[in-house]
């Protein structure tokens, strides 16, 4: 960590979390009250010491060994507290105290735990003494003085850039020239953070370019070239699903006789990979296709066939452009303008530096003192590199802005951003995986009425708002992030900090490596997991899709017992015995997040699942062969997420689900039939008061009792409901579905495979006054919208997003939709041929968005309107004056006439 940064994020969070855990759970742990009281007292003092940061700035090198010891200590204390909490929950569930069951195993556990607690307390006292020479304790009331800001999506759009118009027009001019080359190449070269990728993106999405080329392909190459991944990427963009035979030949066949554009972004080196791929690209004079390559190295561009005349070198932003970009990110009032402009000058015209420092200042609530403090810190960091070359100086501007942005993050966000370090360069990261990892490791927790998941998405939103994370894909109607990535310079910084804070392990090439001390690991196919021999620290293990895992009972991964997060989604389990796998998984007593999505071999969730007392998130979705879930799943009292969606062979969940009172998300809840005597019915859901998300699957043989039709209405926190009616034509089921009572708090509703001819009676704005999004899909029968759907004058929909897919018989007029859903902003339609007058394609995939006027333009129009009104008033006044003058003239004429008379 850079000098001047006092306490690393890991230590801060761990000390806080362990202290809180001891305070909350210490009284439930039988037999260790004295030791826990000692730990509580010492950690509270330690926590107070660590809040006083100013006095140790500049002493980090001396302090580093103490911090390393403190970090190890608090990790050990955290594990110990977790073990005690799990043990306490076990005895609580038995309804008795462990004091009455002193089996040899229990006696051993108590003996070992007591020794560990005593040892931890001694280590805390010793380290507190060491820290005492650097720190003065402060009161706990000073903690949390700066409240954590929250941002709601959608956030600042990073595609909104300035100063690149000339760059884009230059390259477009080259593209549209009458080239003699069959396949011409264009290069964009410059240092990191200069905006090369942004220029390429603007060209790629330019309407003239889209019209010019029949096929457009985007390939992110990065430092570690994977030839197969590049080929697969190209095939995906070309929508070629067949992966057999000669793949390069398939690419050539699709592109032959077509004008195509390929962007090769972030190329570090050439080699055989480029020779193979370029040899498969067809070259036709008539089509004049194009390849755009971005790189930091001119030799790379020339090695890929770009001539000097077609190499574009973007310039740094000038002062005016830099200020314009800064103002788009940060909120600037007149009092902040001078300081803001001084900061922009320090950024040296680099877009990435300007955006990140702007994102940081945006979080400071327009407080001048805070802006001036940031400016001084930024200036100090740049002064350290004042004698470097221009290129190095520019890079220093970026890294200084990034380091400042990291330093100013709230502690929780520091932990969250360090998780990005384990992902490969330019890798598109699933937001859902990130969020569940953060929850599983305890980086985020429930806050008041907000669930941990809500808090995690807000954290991700804030990182995006600060321009430290880039959005790759959002949900259309509300901007929720699906996939994200990190700029390689930001990733370099996170790896540097993660290495220093012992967050994870990396080699000299910044690639993750498994070691005996690794705490978090993302497994790729080439890793040797035998290096994990003796590892007792590994907390999170996430696997790359399609990589294969082995479990050798005597060494490596099989000996790890410390996991809290295990993500085996979409990996091959063909080299593992399922018996060995479950024995290993259920030995992870601290496991909080388990993901086995799409595990093809998985047939049954065994009784041993009941050993995972700490489990909060269990994902078994898309396990095509899963037939049975153990009844002991109902004993997992900490479970907040259960996903068994899209498991076609699973008939139902076992009875007892109502015991999972902490459950917040439930996917794939299949309503049992009359023959499933041990299956779960709809009535059990009424005892799940915390449910926020529910996916209900109805089978042809499902039974819904009359008294169960009101159950869903009792779920007062339910926000998202998905009903899959299973193409059931059973009249009784359709009648019961029509009788359902839904909670008025619903915000999103999905209705799939519904076989009624008209929409259900409850689908109306009176019953669903808070609904924001409605999706109706896959019905060959549905032909009309119920009259109640359109509401009344005083009760109209608040829906902003509407999705209609595969509804061939549905007849609706667009004008009726507009009148009935006045707040509608987004519509997605697919294969709904009977829709009338819709402003988008209804036969294929059609999307309509309400064109929202830019606020600035709106303000301008308002000003114009005001000016018009003022002009009208002036004209009216002039007319009044003229009228008065006329009247006066008439009076004078009348007087003259009288005088003459």
N, C-alpha and C positions, 0 to 999 in steps of 0.2 A: 504494500500500500504506500501511496505517496506520503512524503513527510508532511506533517501538519495535520494529517488525518489521525485522530486520536485512538479511537476504539473501533475495531472492525465490527461489521454488521452481525457476523455470526455470534460473537461474544455478547453484544448488546441484546440480541433477541433471545439467546439461550438463557442468560442470567434472568431476564424478565420472565420468560416462560417457566423456568424451573421454580422461581420464587412464587409465581402465581399458582403453579400446580401444587406446591407445598401448602400454600395458604388454603386452597380450595379443597384438596383431597387428603391432606395430612391426617385429619381426624378419623378418616375411614380406614386407615391402615393399622391393623391390629398388631400390637406388640412393639411398635417402634416410635411411640409418641415422643419419648425423650430425645432420641436422635433427630427426629423430624423437627422438633422445636428448636434444637441447636442449629440445624441446617436453615430453618426459616429465619432465625435471628441473624446468622452470619451472612446469608445471601441478601437479606434486606440491607445490611450495612454495605456489602459489596456493591449492591445496586446503587446505593447513594453515592459511594465513591466514584462510580463510573459516570455519573451525570455531570461531574465537574471536569470539564474537558480543557479549558483554556490553559491550565498550568503545565500541561505536558506537551504542548505543541513544540516541535523541534527536538523532542527527546525520544522520538519513536524508535530509533536504532537501539538505544539502551533499553527501552521498554519491551522490545519485540520478544525476547525469550520469556518474559513474564506473561505477555499476552498469549503466547503459544501454550504455555502451561495452563493458563486460565481457560483457554478454549477447550483443551482436552479434559480439564476438570469438569467444566460445565456440561460437556457432552456426556461424560460418565454419570454425572448427577442426574441429567435428564433421563438417561436410560434407566437408572435405578428407580427414580420416581415413577416412570411409566410402568415398570415391572410391579411395583408395589400397588399402583392403582389397579392394574389388571387383576392382580391377586385379590385385592379387596372387593372388586366387582364380582369376582367368582363366588366369594363367600357370601356376599350380599344376596346374590341370586339364589343361593341355597337357603336363605332365610335364617342364617345362624352365624355365629362367630367362629373364626378359625381356632379359637382357644379350646373348643370342644372336640376338635378333630386333629390332634397332634400326632398325625401319622409320621413315620420316619421321613417321608419326603417333605412334609410340612416343617418338621423340626430342622431338616437340612436347609430348607429355603430361609427360615427365620434366622438361623445361625449365620448363613452366608450374607444375608441382607444386612444384619446387624453389623457385621465386620465391615462391609462396604460403606455403610452409612458413617460409621466412626472414622474410617479412612478418609472419606470425602470431606467430612467436617474438619479434620486435621489439615488437609490440603488447603481448604478455604481459609482457615486461620493463618496459615503460613503465607499464602499468596496475598492476603489482605495486608499483612505486615510489609511485604515487599512493595505493594502498591502505595503504602502509606507515605513513602518517601517522595512520591510524585503527586499525590492527590490529597485534597482536603475534602472530607465528606460534606455533602449538602443535604438539605432536607428532601424527603421524597415528594413533597408538594411541588417541587420545581419540575418534576417529570411531566412530559406531555403538554408543556405550556404552548407549544405550537401545534394546534389541532391539525389533523390530517385532512387535506382537501379531497373532495370527491368530484369526479367528472362523470357526466352521463354521455353515452354514445348517442348520435354520432359526434366525433370530436374533429379537431382541425384536420382538414384534408391536405395531405402532404403533396398531392398532385398539383395544388394551387401554387405555381411557381412564377418567378419573374426573371427577366433578363435573358431568356433563352430563345426569344423569337427569331433573332438574327441567326443563331446556330441552327434552328430547325429549318428556316427558309434556305440556308446554304445547302444543307444536306438534301432537302426536297428538290432543290434545283439540280443537283447531281443525279438524283433518282429519275427525274422526268426528262433528262436530256436524251436525245436520240443516239443511244449508245450502239457501237458496233459489236461490243462484247456480248457474248451469249449470257454470261453470268458476271455482272460487275460487282466489285467489292468496295465497300466504303468503311473507313476506320474512324473511330473517335478515341482520342488518346489524351490522357491527363492524369494528375494525381488523384488519390482517393478523396472523396468529398467535394469534387469539382462539379458534379452534376452530369457525368457521362451517361449513366443509366437513365436519368430523368429525361435527357434529350432523346435518347433512343425510345423511351416509352411514349413521349409526345409524338414522335414520328410514327411509331407503330400504331397509335390510336388516331392518327390524323385521318379525317374523312376522305381526303383526296388519295391518300396512300391506300386506304381500305378499298376504295373503288378501283385503284390501279392493279392490285394483286388479287388473284383468285385464292391463293393460300398464304396465310401468314403464320410464322412459327417463331416462338420465343424460346431460346435455350440459355439457361444460366450455367456457365461452365465452371467458374471458380478455380481455386488453387489446386485442389486434388481432383484431377480429371477422372471421371468414370465414364468410359466409352459406352458401356451398355446403358447407363442411365440417360445419356444424351440421346441415344437411338430410341429408347423407350419414350422419352419426352417428345421427340419429333413425331413418333407414331401416335401418341396421345393427342397432340395438336391436330394431326391429320385424321383423327377419329378412326384409326385402324386398330381393331381389337385382336386380330389374329397375330400371335407372337411365334408362330412356327415357321421353319424354313429360313431363308436368307432375308433378314430384316432390312438390310440396306437396299436389296432389290425391291422390296415392297415399297420403300420410300420413293425410290426412283420411278416405279410404276405409277404411283399416285401423282407425282409432280410432273411427269412427262406431259409436254404440250400445255402446260399451265404456267402463267406468270406467278412467281412466288417470291416472298420476302422472308428471309431468315435473319433474326437478330441473334448473334452470339455474344452474350453479355459477360463481362468480367473474365476475359481470357488471360491467363498468366503465362502459358507456354504452349508451343506447338509440339508436334510429334506424330507418332503413328496414328493416334486417334483422329487427328485432323486429316491425314492422308487418306484414311479409310472412309471417313464420312464424306469428305469433299469428292472422292472418286465416285460416290454413289449419287451425287446430285446431277440431274440432267441439265444440259446446257443447250438452249434453243435460241437461235438468233431472233426469231419472230417474237418470242415472249419477253426477252431481255429481263431476266429475273435479277434479284439483288440480295447480297449478304451485307449486313451491317455488323461490324465487330467493335466492341469497346474493350479497351485494355489500358493498363498503366505503362505499357512498354511498346515503343514504336517498332522495335525489332520483331516483336510478336506479330504486329499488323503486317509488316512487310513479308514475314515468313509465311503468312496466310494469303499472300497474293495481292495486298493492297498497295497501289502505286502512290508515290509521294503526293501527286495532285489530288488524290481522293482521301487524304488524311486530314481530319478536322481536329483542331486543338482549341477546345473551349477556353474562353478567357475568364479571369476572375470577375466577379460582379463589381461594377463601379459603385461609388459612394451612394448615388441615388437609388440604384437597383438594390444594393444591400439594405438600405433603410426601408425600401418598399417591402422586401421579403420579411425583414424583421417585424414590421408593423402587421403583416398578415398573421404572424405567429403570436407575438406578445401584444397585450393590451396596453396602449401608450396614450397617456393624457399629456397635456401641455407641460405639467410640472416635471414629467419624467423624460421629456424629449431630449434635453441636453445630455443627460447621463446615458440615455439609450443610444444616442449617436456616437458618444465616446466608446461605448461597448462595441458597436458595429465596426468602428474603425479598427479595433483590436482583432477583429475576426479576419482581416486581410482579404475580404471579398469572397471567402469560401462559403458556399451555400450551407453545407452541413454544419459548420461552426455557427453560422448565424441562426439556423433553425434550432439547434440544440440549446444555445444560450437564450434564445427567445422563448423556447418552451419552458426553460427554468424560470425565467423572469415572469412569465405568465402566471406561475403558481404563487407569486409573492404579493398578490392582491394590491398592486399599484402603490406600494409603500416606498417612498423615495429613499428612506434610510436603508432598506433592504437592497434596493437597486445599487446604491452607492457602495454598499458592502460587497456585493457580487463583483462590481467593477474593480474594486481594489484587489480582491482575491484573484480575479482574472489577470489583472495587470501584473501581480506578483508572480504568478505561474509563468507568464510569458517572459518576464525579465530573466528567469533562470536560463532561458534558451536564446538570449539576445544576440549572442555571437555566432549563431548557426547560419547556414546557408539559407537562401530564399526558400528553396523547396522544403528544407527541414523546418524553417520558420513557419511556413504555411501549415505543415503537418502539426506543428506545435500548437498553432491556433485551434485546430480541430481537437487535438487531444486535451488541451487545457479546458476547452468548453465542455468536453465530455466528462472529464474528471470533476469539474465543478458541478455539472449536472448530477453526477453520481453522489458526490459529497453532500449535496443539498437534499437528496431524497430522504423521506421518512425511513426509519429503520426497517419497517416491514417491507417497504418497496425495494430496499437494497437486497434483502433476501430473495425476493421474487425475481429481480433482474439477474441475479447470479445464476439462476436456473438456466438462463439462455446459453450460458457458457458451454454446456455439454452438447449442444446441437451443432451439427456440421455447418460450415460456411454456406450461406445462401439457402439453407434448408427451410422449407415451408413448415412451420410448426403449428400443430393443431391447438387452437385456443382451449378446447375442451380438455385435452391432455394436460396442458399447463395448469389449468384451474384445478383439476382433480389432484394433481401432484401437490400443488400449494396447500390444498385442504388436507390431504393425507399426511403431509409432514408437519402440519400445524402452523405453517407460515401465515395462514389466515384463519379466522374463527368467526362464529356468529357474533354480530354486533347489534344488540337490541332486537329490532324486528327484522333486520337483514340477516339472511343466511350466509354461511361462509362462502358459498358459491357466488352470491351477489357481491360480497366484499371482494372476492378474487377477480371478478369481471371488472369491478370498479378500479382495482389496482392495475389491471391490464390497460384499461382505458386511460388511466393517468400516465402510464409509461408511454403510451402512444401520443398523448397530448403533449408530453415533454419531448417528443421527437426522438426518443431513445429506441422505440420499436416501430416497425413499419407494418401497415396493414396490407395483406395480400388479397384477402377475400372477406367481404362483409355480407350479412343478410340484407336483402334488398330493401325491405320495407322499413326497418328501424336502425340499420347500421350495426347490428351486433356482429362482433368479430368472429369469423370462422377460422381463418388462418392468418398467421403473421410471420414476420422474419425480422432479422436484425442486420443493420449495415455492418460490413466487415470490420470497420474501425471501432464501432461500439462493441462488437463481439471481442475484438482484441483486448479492449479495456476490461470487459467482464472476465475474460480468461486470466488476465494479469491479476485481478483482484481475487478471483476464485482460487488461484494457485496460492497467493499469499495468505489467504484466510483459511486454507485447508478445507475449502468447500468441495473441491474435487481435484483429481490428479491429471496432469498433462505432460506430454513429452516436450522436447525442445521445438518441435514443429507445431505446437499448440493442438495436437491431437490427444484425445482422451486415452489413458492407459489404465488397465486394471492393476492395482498393487495391493499389498497387505494393508495399506493405510487409506485406500480409496473410500470416500464416503458417498459419492453419487456417481453413477455410471450409466452411460448410454451404449448399449452393446451393438456392435456391428459384426458382420460375418467373419472378418479376419481376426478378431480378438482372441487371444489365448486366455481363457478364464481360469486356467490353472494358477495364474499369477495371484489369484485371490486367496490362495492357501493361507490360513491363519488370520484372515481378515475378520475382525469382530466389530467393524465400524460402519460397514456398508448400510446406508439408510434407504437409498432409492436406486432401483434398477429398472431402466426402460430400454426396450429392445427396438431396433430398427425393423420395419415391416419385412417379412419374408426371410429374415435370418433364422438360422437353425441353432438350437440350444441342446447341449448334452449335459447330463448329470452323472458324473462319476461319484459313486457313493462315498468314496474315501478321500476325495480331495477337491480343491477348487470351489466352484459355486455351491456344490452340495454341502459344504461345511459352513456356509454363511448362515447365521441365525438371527441377524440383527435388522432385517428389512422392515421399513414402514410403508414403502411404496414399491409395488411390483406391477409393471405393465408388460404383459406378454401378448398384447393385442396383435392380431394379424401375423403371428410368427409360426414357423413350422414346429410342430411337436412330434414329428415323425421319428426322432431319435431318442425319445424319452418314454420310459414306461410310465403310464398314468398312475400306477401305484406309487412309484418312486416320486413322481411329481407331487402328488397330494401329501405324501409324508413330509416332503421338503417344505411345501407351502405352509402346511399346518404347524410346522416347527417354528415359524416366524411369529412368535407370540405378540410382537408389537405391531404387526401388519395392520395398517389402516386403510390402504387402497389396493385392491386386487382387480386387475383387468385381464380377462381371458377372452376378450371378444374374438369371434371367428375362429375359435379353437376347434378345428374339424374333428379331432379325435375324441373330444369330450362328450361322453354319453350320460354321465351322472355326476351330480354334485353330492359327494359322499357325506356320511355322518360326521366325519372328522372336521368338517367346516365349523362345527360347534366349538372347536378349540380356539378359534380366532376371536377372542373376547374384545379386542380393540378395533375390529373391522368396522369401518364407516362407509366405505364405498365398494360395492361388488358389481362388476360388469361381466355379464355372460351373454350379451346380445350377439345375435347372428351365429350362435353355435348350432349348426344345422342338424347335428345328431344328438343334441341334448334331449333326454327323455324324462329325467327325474331329478327333482330337487329335494334334498333331505329336509325332513320336518324340523331338524335342529337349526335350520336357518332362522327360525322364529326365536331362538335364544340369543341372537346377536343384537343385544339391546342398544348398541351404539350405532347401528346401521342407519345411515341417512339417505343412501342411494342404492337401489336394487334395480338392475337392468337385465331382464330376460326377454327383451323384445326380439322379434324375428327368429324365434326358435320353433320351427314348424312342428317338430315331433313332441314338444312339451305340451301336454294336455291341460295342465293347470298347476298352480302353486299349492303347496300343502296348507291345511288349516293351521291356524295359530298366528297368521300374519298380523292380526290385531294387536299382538304383543309388542310389535315394533313401533313404539309410540314416538320415536325420534325420526321416523322415516319422512323424508322431504320429497324424494323423487322415486316414482315407481313406474317402470316401463315393462310392457308385456304382461299385464295382469289379465290372465284368461279366466273368464267366468266358467266355473265348473258345471258339468252336466249332472243329471240325476244319477248316473251310474258312478260318478266320481264321489263316492261317499266320504273320502278323506280330502276332497278338494276344497279350495277356498272360494267362497261366494261373495257377491257384491256387498252383502251386509257387513262383512268384516271391516270394510273400509271406513265405516263411521267412527272407529276407534283409532284412527290415524289423524290426530288433530293438526299435525304439522305439515301435512302433505301440500306441496306447492305444484308438483308436476305429476300428472297421471296419464298413462296410456292404457286404455281398456280394450282388450280383444274379445269379441263375441263370436262364438262358434255356432254352427247350425243347431247343435244339441245343448247349447248353454241354457241354463235355467235362471230366469229373473223372477223372483217372487214379487207379488203386488206390493208388499210392505218395503221392498228394497228400492223402489223407483224414486224415493225421496232421499236416499242415502247420500248421494253426491252433493245435494244442497246443504248438507251438514258440514261439509269441508270448507270452513270459513277462510282458509288461507290459500285455497287452490287458485293458481294463476293460469296454468296451461293444462288443457284437457284434450286428449286425442281419443276418439272413439272409432275403432275399426269394427264395422258391422259384419265383416266376413262374408259379404254377398249372401247373407241369410235371407231366404224367401219365406221363412216361417212367419205366418200371420201374427202369432202370439208375440214373438220377439219384436216385430215391427210395431205392434200396438204398445208394447211395454217401452220400447225406445221412444215412441212418441209421447208417452206419459212421464218420461224422466223429468225430474226437477234438478236444475243445475244451479251451482252457487252464483250469486250475483256479482261476485268479485272476479270472475273469469276475465282474463285479458287476451288469451289466445285459444282458439277452438279449431280442431281438425276433425272433419267427418269423412271417413273413407269407407268405400265398399258398401254404401247404404243403398238398399233395394226398395226404398219407398219412391213412389212417383212424384211426391211433393216433399219439400223440406219439412222437417219436424216442427210441431207447433211451438216448441220452446225456443226456436231459433228466431228471436225477435228482440228489438232494442229494449223492451220493457223487462223481459226476463234476463237479458244480458247487457245491462247498462254500461259496463266498464270495458266491453270487448273492443280490442284494438286491431286484432288480426283474425280473419276467417279464411279457412281453407277447406274446400269440398273437392274430393278426388274420387276417381274410379267408380263410376256408377253407370251401367248401361240402361238403367230404368229411369232415373231422375229426369223429369221433363219440365217441371215448373216450380216456381217459387211461391210458397204459401203467402196469402194476402197479408197475414200478420207480420210477415218478415219486414215489410216496409215501414212499420210503426205508425205513429200518429204525429200530428203537428207538434205536440209538446214532448214527444218521445221519439227522438231520431238516433240513428246509430252514431257511435264515436269511432267506428272502424276507419283505420288509415291504410290498411293493407288487405287485399283480397286476392285469393288464388283459386282458380277454377281449372281443373285438369281432368281430361278423359271423361267428359260428360257429353256424349254425342247427341243426346236428345234434349238437353236443356235449352229452352227458348226464353231469352230475356233481352229486352231492349236496353241499349246503352243509356238512353235518356232516362229511363226508369231507375237505373243504377245510380246515375248522377243525382237525381232528385232524392232517392231513398237513403243514399250514403253521402251526405254533403261534405264530410271531412276526408273523403277518400283521396289518397296521395299516390298509391301504387297498386297496380293490377298486373297479375301474371296469369296468362291463359294458355292452355295447350289442348289441342284436339277436342274443341268444343264447337263443332261445325254449325250448330243451330243458333248460336248467339247472333244477335242482330245489331248492326250499326256500330259495333265496337271499334274504337280507334286503333286497333292493333290486330295482328294476325291471329285468327282464332283456330285455324286448321293445323298449323305447326305450333311453334313456340312464339307467343306474342307478349310483349311487355309494354305497359303504358305507365308513364309517370306524369304527375301534375307538374307543370313547369312553374317552379317557384321563382319569383322575381328576386334578383339580388337586392339586399337591403339598401345598398347604396343607391341603386337605380330607383327603388321605391321612394327613398328619401328625396332623390332628385325630382321624381314625378310629383311628390307631395309639394315640394318647393315651387315647381312650375304651376301646380294647381293654385297654390296660395298667391303666386305672382299674377296668375290669370284673374283670380278673384279680386286682387288689389287693382289690377288694370280695369276690370269691369266696374269696380267701385269708382275709380277715377273717371271712367267714361260716363258713368251715371251722374257723377257730380257735375261734370262738364255739361251734360245734357240738361241737368237741373238749372245750372247757371244760365244756359242758353234760353231755357224756357222763361226764367225770371227776366232775362234781358228783353225777350220778346214781349212779355207782359208789360214791361216798363215802356217799351216802344209804343205798344198799343195805347197805353194810358196817355202817353205824350201826344199821340195823334188825336185821341179823343179830346184832350184839353185844347189842342190847336183848333179843332173843328168847332168846339164850344166858343172859343174866343172869336172866331170868324163870324159865328152866328151873332 
